[in-house]
Structure formats: C-alpha cells, structure tokens
Amino acid sequence: MHSWTEIVELIASGELQLLKRTQKTTEAYHSYKQALALRGTTVVDLVVNDKLCWDRQELAKLAVKYPDAQTQAHVLLTDRALFSLLPNDFPYDFPATVHHLVLWSKIQIPLYRENSREMVPEVRETIEQFLASNLAGYDLQGYAWFVNYPYLQSIKAISHIHVLLNTNDSPSIDAMLSRGFWPIGAGGKA
C-alpha cells in the first residue's frame, strides 16, 4: 500500500502502472466480470446502462460530433450532462483516508498526445482548474487525479478520470457524490 505522499509522487512522475488494486480486490473484480459474462453482459454495459444511465446512441452521436482532440478539448467538462462522478467500485490499494472516485465523461478526454505519455498542457490545465474549483468548498487534506494510459485502462470504452481525495471526512465525500460537480464556464473556469 502506498502512502498519500507516494501516491502523489507516482502520479507526478507518470508511473501510473505502479498504482494497483490489492490481490483480493483484483480477484473480486475478475469474479465480478465473469459473473457479468455469465449473465450476457459486460462491465462497460453495466457502467453505461445501470450506473451512469447513459444512452448509447447519444454517446455514439457525441463521438461523431466531437471526433478529434481539438473539438473534444473544447467541450470537455463544460456541460453537467456530459460527465458524472461515482465511487470506484474496485478501488486501488490506497489508505482508508484516500477516497477513490471516478469522473466519467461522455466526451473522450484527449489528455495524452497520440501514442505518447506526454500530456496536452491545455487539457491537463482544464482538468486541474475544474477539480480545484469543484473541490475548493470541501475540507480536504489533498487531492490528486490521473487518467490511465490506454494500455492500463480496464474500461477503455468510456473516458474517465481517477480522482483521489485524501480526507477522513466521509460525509463530505457523500455530499460531493450526491451534488456532483459543476461544469467549466466560459473561458475555462468552473
């Protein structure tokens, strides 16, 4: 298990592959996927249809409407209907004070340059401003975020940001999940 300081350092260094689930959680995740397969469904289907309650046709239309990194970056996190915040059902191996949430996006998040681990500065800044603005009202000891590299993603079909909150204040996390986040307004500010 990594300490909060180690988590922040691993994210800053880009060594995201070192952030993992425990063996027990990994086994539970694989069993969960197998149980879904026996029911004729997948984790993606469950997340999209049951947890997020998103329309697949709308997702397909948005993918056509925003086909490239430039158009995706322009609308990223600008409309509350385009994203949703949920707890990670199978969180990574973090201390109990680290709450692992997932910010799901209907729009592809073009954080990394194509075939690279290099971040697009404007997209990184948009995400950072969005989170800083939305988290400002909560008593947090710290937060960090990352988007897994494509080869590390267990759910590739829906773009998402891992949001890690370091706090003992579970009621604030519950309130945050209940209220959700506010979109970025004109000029890239939430």
C-alpha positions as CSV (number, residue, x, y, z in Angstrom):
1,M,0.0,0.0,0.0
2,H,1.3,3.4,-0.9
3,S,1.2,6.4,1.4
4,W,-0.5,9.6,0.2
5,T,2.9,11.2,-0.4
6,E,3.9,8.2,-2.5
7,I,0.6,8.3,-4.5
8,V,1.1,11.9,-5.3
9,E,4.7,11.3,-6.3
10,L,3.8,8.3,-8.6
11,I,1.2,10.4,-10.4
12,A,3.5,13.3,-10.8
13,S,6.2,11.1,-12.2
14,G,3.8,9.4,-14.6
15,E,4.5,5.9,-13.1
16,L,0.8,5.1,-13.1
17,Q,1.4,1.4,-13.7
18,L,2.6,1.2,-10.0
19,L,-0.9,2.2,-8.8
20,K,-2.7,-1.1,-8.4
21,R,-5.5,-2.9,-6.7
22,T,-4.8,-5.4,-3.9
23,Q,-4.8,-9.1,-5.0
24,K,-8.1,-9.6,-3.2
25,T,-9.7,-6.6,-5.0
26,T,-8.3,-7.7,-8.3
27,E,-9.7,-11.2,-7.8
28,A,-13.1,-9.8,-6.8
29,Y,-13.1,-7.6,-10.0
30,H,-12.3,-10.6,-12.2
31,S,-15.0,-12.7,-10.5
32,Y,-17.4,-9.8,-11.0
33,K,-16.5,-9.7,-14.7
34,Q,-17.0,-13.4,-15.0
35,A,-20.4,-13.2,-13.3
36,L,-21.5,-10.5,-15.7
37,A,-20.3,-12.5,-18.6
38,L,-22.5,-15.4,-17.5
39,R,-25.4,-13.0,-17.5
40,G,-24.5,-12.0,-21.0
41,T,-23.3,-8.5,-20.2
42,T,-20.0,-6.6,-19.5
43,V,-18.6,-4.1,-17.1
44,V,-19.0,-1.4,-19.7
45,D,-22.6,-2.3,-20.3
46,L,-23.3,-2.2,-16.5
47,V,-21.5,1.1,-16.0
48,V,-23.1,2.8,-19.0
49,N,-26.6,1.4,-18.6
50,D,-27.1,0.9,-14.9
51,K,-24.6,3.2,-13.0
52,L,-24.5,6.2,-15.3
53,C,-27.8,5.6,-17.0
54,W,-26.4,7.0,-20.3
55,D,-27.9,6.4,-23.7
56,R,-25.5,4.5,-26.1
57,Q,-27.0,6.3,-29.1
58,E,-26.2,9.7,-27.5
59,L,-22.6,8.5,-26.9
60,A,-22.3,7.5,-30.5
61,K,-23.6,10.9,-31.7
62,L,-21.2,12.7,-29.4
63,A,-18.3,10.7,-30.7
64,V,-19.3,11.8,-34.3
65,K,-19.9,15.4,-33.2
66,Y,-16.5,15.6,-31.4
67,P,-14.2,13.4,-33.4
68,D,-10.8,14.8,-32.7
69,A,-8.7,16.1,-29.8
70,Q,-9.3,19.7,-30.6
71,T,-13.1,19.6,-30.5
72,Q,-13.1,17.2,-27.5
73,A,-10.8,19.6,-25.5
74,H,-13.1,22.5,-26.4
75,V,-16.2,20.9,-24.8
76,L,-14.6,18.8,-22.1
77,L,-16.3,19.3,-18.7
78,T,-18.4,22.3,-20.0
79,D,-21.8,20.8,-19.5
80,R,-23.1,18.9,-16.5
81,A,-24.9,16.4,-18.7
82,L,-21.6,15.3,-20.2
83,F,-20.0,13.9,-17.0
84,S,-20.8,12.1,-13.8
85,L,-18.9,11.4,-10.6
86,L,-19.1,8.0,-8.9
87,P,-17.1,6.0,-6.4
88,N,-14.7,3.4,-7.8
89,D,-16.3,0.0,-7.0
90,F,-12.9,-1.7,-7.2
91,P,-10.5,0.9,-5.8
92,Y,-6.8,0.7,-5.9
93,D,-4.7,-0.2,-2.9
94,F,-4.8,3.1,-1.0
95,P,-5.0,4.0,2.7
96,A,-8.5,4.2,4.2
97,T,-8.3,8.0,4.1
98,V,-7.9,8.1,0.3
99,H,-11.3,8.0,-1.4
100,H,-11.1,6.8,-5.0
101,L,-13.7,8.4,-7.2
102,V,-14.2,8.2,-10.9
103,L,-15.3,11.2,-13.1
104,W,-16.8,9.6,-16.2
105,S,-17.1,11.6,-19.4
106,K,-19.3,11.2,-22.4
107,I,-16.6,13.1,-24.3
108,Q,-13.3,11.4,-25.0
109,I,-10.7,13.0,-22.7
110,P,-7.7,13.9,-25.0
111,L,-5.2,14.2,-22.2
112,Y,-2.3,12.4,-23.9
113,R,-0.8,13.1,-27.2
114,E,-1.3,10.3,-29.7
115,N,0.8,7.2,-29.0
116,S,2.5,9.0,-26.1
117,R,2.6,9.5,-22.4
118,E,3.0,13.2,-22.9
119,M,0.1,15.3,-21.6
120,V,-1.6,18.0,-23.6
121,P,-1.0,21.1,-21.4
122,E,-4.3,22.8,-22.1
123,V,-6.3,19.6,-21.3
124,R,-4.3,19.0,-18.1
125,E,-4.9,22.6,-17.1
126,T,-8.6,22.4,-17.8
127,I,-9.0,19.2,-15.7
128,E,-6.9,20.8,-12.9
129,Q,-9.0,24.0,-12.9
130,F,-12.2,22.0,-13.0
131,L,-11.2,19.9,-10.0
132,A,-9.7,22.7,-8.0
133,S,-12.8,24.8,-8.4
134,N,-15.2,22.0,-7.6
135,L,-13.2,20.7,-4.6
136,A,-12.5,24.2,-3.1
137,G,-15.5,24.0,-0.8
138,Y,-14.6,20.8,0.9
139,D,-12.2,20.3,3.8
140,L,-9.6,18.1,2.1
141,Q,-6.0,17.4,3.1
142,G,-5.3,17.0,-0.6
143,Y,-6.4,15.6,-3.9
144,A,-4.8,14.1,-6.9
145,W,-6.0,12.9,-10.2
146,F,-4.9,10.9,-13.2
147,V,-6.1,9.4,-16.4
148,N,-4.6,6.0,-17.0
149,Y,-2.6,5.4,-20.2
150,P,-4.7,3.4,-22.7
151,Y,-2.7,0.2,-22.1
152,L,-3.5,0.4,-18.3
153,Q,-7.3,1.1,-18.7
154,S,-9.6,-1.7,-17.5
155,I,-12.6,0.2,-19.0
156,K,-11.4,1.7,-22.3
157,A,-14.8,2.4,-23.9
158,I,-15.8,5.3,-21.5
159,S,-13.3,8.0,-20.9
160,H,-12.7,8.7,-17.2
161,I,-10.5,10.5,-14.7
162,H,-9.5,8.9,-11.4
163,V,-10.0,11.4,-8.6
164,L,-8.3,10.7,-5.3
165,L,-9.3,12.6,-2.2
166,N,-7.2,12.4,1.0
167,T,-9.6,13.0,3.9
168,N,-11.2,11.5,6.9
169,D,-14.4,13.4,6.2
170,S,-16.7,10.7,4.6
171,P,-19.8,12.9,5.0
172,S,-18.2,15.5,2.7
173,I,-17.4,12.8,0.1
174,D,-21.0,11.6,0.3
175,A,-22.2,15.2,-0.2
176,M,-19.9,15.6,-3.1
177,L,-21.2,12.4,-4.7
178,S,-24.8,13.5,-4.1
179,R,-24.3,17.0,-5.5
180,G,-21.9,16.2,-8.3
181,F,-19.5,18.7,-9.9
182,W,-20.3,21.9,-11.7
183,P,-19.1,22.4,-15.3
184,I,-16.5,24.8,-16.5
185,G,-17.9,28.1,-17.6
186,A,-16.9,30.4,-20.4
187,G,-13.1,30.9,-20.5
188,G,-12.3,27.5,-18.9
189,K,-13.3,28.3,-15.4
190,A,-15.6,26.3,-13.2
